[in-house]
Amino acid sequence: MTHEPGEQYAGPAEIVGDTSVEVTVNLRGGFQPIDGRFHWYGRVAGHERLASGDRVTIRTEHGDAEGRLSDVDPWGRLRIAGTGRPPF
């Protein structure tokens, strides 16, 4: 399967930290000219093994990247953010 570079991804992913968890994610990002880096962010479906503040690796079928989990929204989803090459 070929993949065109994009600025968003929605679908399955694996979150690897202290444990490995299969989740659904919604990610997007863009190049920020102020610091010259690509910033990506999004939401991860909630899972009891994931916690705010965790540093994790997120893997999709298109690649992987290091990110950090943070605040939980009212639907139980965790925010994830990172800089550099995104996992999509």
N, C-alpha and C positions, 0 to 999 in steps of 0.2 A: 504494500500500500504506500503510495507517495503522499507526501504532506507538504502543502504550501505553507511557507512561514506566515504566521498571522499574529494578531494582537489579542486573540481570545481562544479559549478552549472550554468546553463543557463535556463532561463524560467521566468514565471510570479512571481511577488513579490508585496508586498504592502509597501509603504514608509509612515511612520507615524511620523509627526512632528507637526507643527501648524495645519496641515490638513492631510487627508489621501488620498493617490494617488496610483492607480494601474499602475504598470509599468512593463517593461521587463528588466531583468538584466543579466549580464554575470559576474560571480564571480569566484574567485579562491583564493587559499591561501596555506600556509604551516607552519610547525613548524619551528621556528627560534631558534637554539640552543644557540645563544649569550645571549638572554634575557629569554629563556625558555618559550616563549609564541607562540600561534598560531596567525599569522597575515593573515588577509584576505582583499581582495581588488577587485575592478572591476569597471564596468561601468553601469550606470543607464540610460535608455532611457530618453531623455529630456522631461520636462513637465513644463509648465508656472508657476506652484505653487511651484517648487523646485528651490533652489538657492544655489550657492557655499557658504560654510561656515555653512550651517545648520547642526545641530546635530539631527539625526533622529533614529528611530527604523525601521529596515528592517525585513519584515516577508515573509517567503516562506512556502510552505507546510511542510517543515522539521524543522522549528524553527524560532526563531527571535534573533536579536542581535542589539546592539547599534553601530552606525557608524557616520561618518562625511562626508558630501558631499564637494567636492572641485572642482578643475579646470574643465572647459568645453572644450571638444575636438572640432575639426572642424565640426563634425557631430551633435553637440548639446547635446552629452551625458555627464553626470556628473560623475566624479570619486567618488567612495565611498570606505572607508577603515575603518577597525576596528581591534581590537585585542581580543583574548579570543575565546570563543565558537562562531563559525560562524553560519549564518542563513541557512546553507545547510548541 
